[in-house]
């Protein structure tokens, strides 16, 4: 994914979790890029047993702070949240379905409102 972003001129080290000081060797928490003014996230996920483990990063460049985030959701199958998308060249990546993006946005909005005491 990173090599494809670089080949498309979309790689920005300030938007990549691998360069975060808070990572301390914990692994890949994804990368972000800006496409036509829209932030696009590439977040690694693993299906383990009967659940999903997804990693993501908040970045100072986009969120005002650096943080590594990991969500573990039991009882989730890959087809419930992700669909395959082919990149030019044939590689297939998992993309979040529209339904899962809406659910995540709703959950994030609730978390932010709680954090701000609303």
C-alpha beads as a LAMMPS data file, in Angstrom:
LAMMPS data file: protein, C-alpha beads

118 atoms
117 bonds

1 atom types
1 bond types

-500.0 500.0 xlo xhi
-500.0 500.0 ylo yhi
-500.0 500.0 zlo zhi

Masses

1 110.0

Atoms # bond

1 1 1 0.000 0.000 0.000
2 1 1 2.776 2.438 0.855
3 1 1 4.653 1.722 -2.359
4 1 1 1.456 2.282 -4.352
5 1 1 0.850 5.599 -2.543
6 1 1 4.423 6.625 -3.324
7 1 1 4.063 5.649 -6.988
8 1 1 0.949 7.837 -7.194
9 1 1 2.666 10.791 -5.501
10 1 1 0.367 10.452 -2.483
11 1 1 2.897 9.445 0.176
12 1 1 3.370 11.975 3.000
13 1 1 5.625 10.899 5.903
14 1 1 3.743 13.272 8.251
15 1 1 0.623 11.141 7.665
16 1 1 2.255 7.742 8.265
17 1 1 2.123 5.976 11.641
18 1 1 5.540 4.365 11.125
19 1 1 7.234 7.700 11.842
20 1 1 5.465 8.428 15.129
21 1 1 7.609 8.764 18.233
22 1 1 4.875 7.153 20.320
23 1 1 5.004 3.949 18.247
24 1 1 8.154 2.579 19.947
25 1 1 8.264 -0.455 17.674
26 1 1 4.676 -1.572 18.305
27 1 1 4.033 -2.045 14.598
28 1 1 2.060 -0.657 11.729
29 1 1 -0.947 1.498 12.600
30 1 1 -1.581 2.616 9.037
31 1 1 -1.085 5.645 6.872
32 1 1 -3.245 8.461 5.628
33 1 1 -3.166 10.575 2.499
34 1 1 -5.049 13.496 1.041
35 1 1 -6.861 12.846 -2.245
36 1 1 -8.587 15.848 -3.815
37 1 1 -8.798 17.499 -0.394
38 1 1 -10.244 14.406 1.326
39 1 1 -8.364 12.524 4.056
40 1 1 -8.160 8.823 3.135
41 1 1 -7.009 6.272 5.730
42 1 1 -5.324 2.936 5.143
43 1 1 -5.654 0.998 8.391
44 1 1 -4.375 -2.546 8.933
45 1 1 -6.725 -5.135 10.342
46 1 1 -6.516 -8.789 11.289
47 1 1 -9.233 -11.350 11.690
48 1 1 -8.326 -13.400 14.742
49 1 1 -10.469 -16.291 15.847
50 1 1 -14.005 -14.948 15.863
51 1 1 -13.156 -11.254 15.901
52 1 1 -11.551 -8.270 14.273
53 1 1 -8.482 -6.321 15.439
54 1 1 -8.035 -2.973 13.671
55 1 1 -5.265 -0.449 14.141
56 1 1 -5.347 3.246 13.305
57 1 1 -3.421 6.364 14.257
58 1 1 -4.364 9.909 15.130
59 1 1 -1.725 12.253 13.792
60 1 1 -0.653 15.722 14.843
61 1 1 -0.894 16.798 11.191
62 1 1 -4.616 15.952 11.030
63 1 1 -5.877 15.669 14.622
64 1 1 -3.537 17.897 16.606
65 1 1 -1.981 14.982 18.535
66 1 1 -0.273 11.653 17.905
67 1 1 -1.877 8.492 19.270
68 1 1 -2.056 4.826 18.375
69 1 1 -5.503 3.288 18.420
70 1 1 -6.548 -0.341 18.397
71 1 1 -10.082 -1.691 18.348
72 1 1 -10.962 -5.297 19.070
73 1 1 -14.454 -6.322 18.006
74 1 1 -15.625 -9.877 18.783
75 1 1 -18.029 -11.770 16.541
76 1 1 -17.111 -9.987 13.327
77 1 1 -16.396 -11.656 10.013
78 1 1 -14.456 -9.928 7.250
79 1 1 -17.517 -9.742 5.011
80 1 1 -19.418 -7.845 7.705
81 1 1 -17.201 -4.755 7.505
82 1 1 -14.917 -4.931 4.503
83 1 1 -15.113 -5.503 0.798
84 1 1 -12.254 -6.238 -1.570
85 1 1 -11.125 -3.536 -3.988
86 1 1 -8.600 -4.145 -6.758
87 1 1 -5.790 -1.625 -7.206
88 1 1 -4.193 -0.959 -10.578
89 1 1 -1.731 -3.804 -11.020
90 1 1 -4.011 -6.420 -9.495
91 1 1 -3.376 -6.135 -5.747
92 1 1 -6.576 -6.396 -3.702
93 1 1 -7.094 -4.391 -0.519
94 1 1 -9.913 -4.494 2.031
95 1 1 -12.007 -1.323 2.097
96 1 1 -14.542 -0.485 4.741
97 1 1 -18.121 -0.798 3.600
98 1 1 -20.252 2.331 3.695
99 1 1 -22.238 0.850 6.585
100 1 1 -19.131 0.321 8.703
101 1 1 -17.875 3.849 7.971
102 1 1 -21.216 5.278 9.108
103 1 1 -21.124 3.167 12.273
104 1 1 -17.551 4.258 13.042
105 1 1 -18.388 7.930 12.436
106 1 1 -21.374 7.675 14.767
107 1 1 -19.258 5.983 17.454
108 1 1 -16.487 8.590 17.072
109 1 1 -19.000 11.407 17.359
110 1 1 -20.378 9.881 20.567
111 1 1 -16.856 9.462 21.993
112 1 1 -15.907 13.044 21.142
113 1 1 -19.125 14.386 22.677
114 1 1 -18.445 12.440 25.887
115 1 1 -14.844 13.683 25.936
116 1 1 -16.104 17.265 25.689
117 1 1 -18.814 16.707 28.302
118 1 1 -21.763 17.074 25.908

Bonds

1 1 1 2
2 1 2 3
3 1 3 4
4 1 4 5
5 1 5 6
6 1 6 7
7 1 7 8
8 1 8 9
9 1 9 10
10 1 10 11
11 1 11 12
12 1 12 13
13 1 13 14
14 1 14 15
15 1 15 16
16 1 16 17
17 1 17 18
18 1 18 19
19 1 19 20
20 1 20 21
21 1 21 22
22 1 22 23
23 1 23 24
24 1 24 25
25 1 25 26
26 1 26 27
27 1 27 28
28 1 28 29
29 1 29 30
30 1 30 31
31 1 31 32
32 1 32 33
33 1 33 34
34 1 34 35
35 1 35 36
36 1 36 37
37 1 37 38
38 1 38 39
39 1 39 40
40 1 40 41
41 1 41 42
42 1 42 43
43 1 43 44
44 1 44 45
45 1 45 46
46 1 46 47
47 1 47 48
48 1 48 49
49 1 49 50
50 1 50 51
51 1 51 52
52 1 52 53
53 1 53 54
54 1 54 55
55 1 55 56
56 1 56 57
57 1 57 58
58 1 58 59
59 1 59 60
60 1 60 61
61 1 61 62
62 1 62 63
63 1 63 64
64 1 64 65
65 1 65 66
66 1 66 67
67 1 67 68
68 1 68 69
69 1 69 70
70 1 70 71
71 1 71 72
72 1 72 73
73 1 73 74
74 1 74 75
75 1 75 76
76 1 76 77
77 1 77 78
78 1 78 79
79 1 79 80
80 1 80 81
81 1 81 82
82 1 82 83
83 1 83 84
84 1 84 85
85 1 85 86
86 1 86 87
87 1 87 88
88 1 88 89
89 1 89 90
90 1 90 91
91 1 91 92
92 1 92 93
93 1 93 94
94 1 94 95
95 1 95 96
96 1 96 97
97 1 97 98
98 1 98 99
99 1 99 100
100 1 100 101
101 1 101 102
102 1 102 103
103 1 103 104
104 1 104 105
105 1 105 106
106 1 106 107
107 1 107 108
108 1 108 109
109 1 109 110
110 1 110 111
111 1 111 112
112 1 112 113
113 1 113 114
114 1 114 115
115 1 115 116
116 1 116 117
117 1 117 118
